[in-house]
Amino acid sequence: MEQAVKGAISGRFGNTGQACNAAKRLIIIESVYDKFVEGFTNAVRDMTLADPLDERTFIGPMSSKAAATNLQAQLDSAIKAGATVLVEGGMIKDKPGAWFAPAVLTDVDESMDVYREELYRACYPDRQRRAIWSWRFYSDARC
């Protein structure tokens, strides 16, 4: 399970998630779903936002404040529509630039923008139509 979580994190968050070829969906076998979500959530919770010029940084800022604002609106909308928050995240307004703290949601359904829109971050629905949606980068930009 540890390798599956590492692969999901790397595939989705490499290059700060700002890559067209980043993993968009994972199919998670029901029998391991809860264990995967626990590991994935812990990994996202452990991420540190830092200076992208530092080689040790895995996650930096978003591409623009407009993208962060759009993401915050979609995050708020998903929560209002019934998504469950596993890791609370959102815009970091006291830091210069376009910083957005990691968030993880489950119980995302097809009616929510985070499910339907092109994602620059993760929305991982499983066979039961639950999803793990993790922090940032579903912007209006298309590849």
Residue pairs with C-beta under 8 A, 6 or more apart in sequence:
1 32
1 35
1 36
1 39
2 39
4 32
4 36
4 39
5 36
5 39
5 40
5 43
6 43
8 23
8 26
8 36
8 40
8 122
8 124
9 40
9 43
9 44
11 22
11 23
12 22
12 23
12 121
12 122
12 134
13 22
13 47
13 58
13 59
13 121
13 122
14 22
15 22
16 52
16 58
16 59
16 60
16 61
16 62
16 137
17 59
17 120
17 121
17 122
17 136
17 137
18 62
18 63
18 120
18 137
20 143
22 120
23 122
24 119
24 122
24 123
25 123
25 124
25 125
26 124
26 126
26 132
27 126
27 127
28 36
28 124
28 126
28 127
29 127
30 126
30 127
30 128
33 126
33 128
33 130
37 86
37 106
37 132
40 104
40 132
40 134
41 86
41 87
41 104
41 132
44 87
44 102
44 104
44 134
44 135
45 87
45 102
45 104
47 58
47 59
47 102
48 57
48 58
48 59
49 59
49 60
49 61
49 92
49 99
49 101
49 102
50 56
50 57
50 59
50 60
51 57
51 60
52 60
52 61
59 102
61 97
61 98
61 99
61 100
62 68
62 71
62 98
62 99
62 100
62 136
62 137
62 139
63 98
63 139
63 141
64 98
65 97
65 98
67 98
67 120
67 137
67 139
67 140
67 141
68 91
68 98
68 99
68 100
68 136
69 91
70 139
70 140
71 91
71 100
71 121
71 136
71 137
71 138
71 139
72 90
72 91
72 100
74 113
74 114
74 117
74 138
75 89
75 90
75 103
75 105
75 114
77 112
77 113
77 114
78 105
78 108
78 112
78 113
78 114
78 133
79 85
79 105
81 109
81 111
81 112
82 107
82 109
83 105
83 106
83 107
83 108
83 112
83 114
83 133
84 105
84 106
84 107
85 103
85 104
85 105
86 104
86 105
86 106
86 132
87 102
87 103
87 104
87 134
87 135
88 101
88 103
89 100
89 101
89 102
89 103
89 104
89 135
89 136
90 100
90 101
90 103
91 99
91 100
91 101
92 99
92 100
92 101
100 135
100 136
101 135
102 134
102 135
102 136
103 133
103 134
103 135
103 136
104 132
104 133
104 134
104 135
105 114
105 131
105 132
105 133
105 134
106 130
106 131
106 132
106 133
107 130
107 131
108 114
108 115
108 123
108 125
108 130
108 131
108 133
109 115
109 129
109 131
110 116
110 129
113 138
114 123
114 131
114 133
114 138
115 123
115 125
115 131
115 133
117 138
118 138
118 139
118 141
118 142
118 143
119 137
119 138
120 136
120 137
120 138
120 139
120 141
121 133
121 134
121 135
121 136
121 137
121 138
122 132
122 133
122 134
122 135
123 131
123 132
123 133
123 138
124 131
124 132
124 133
124 134
125 131
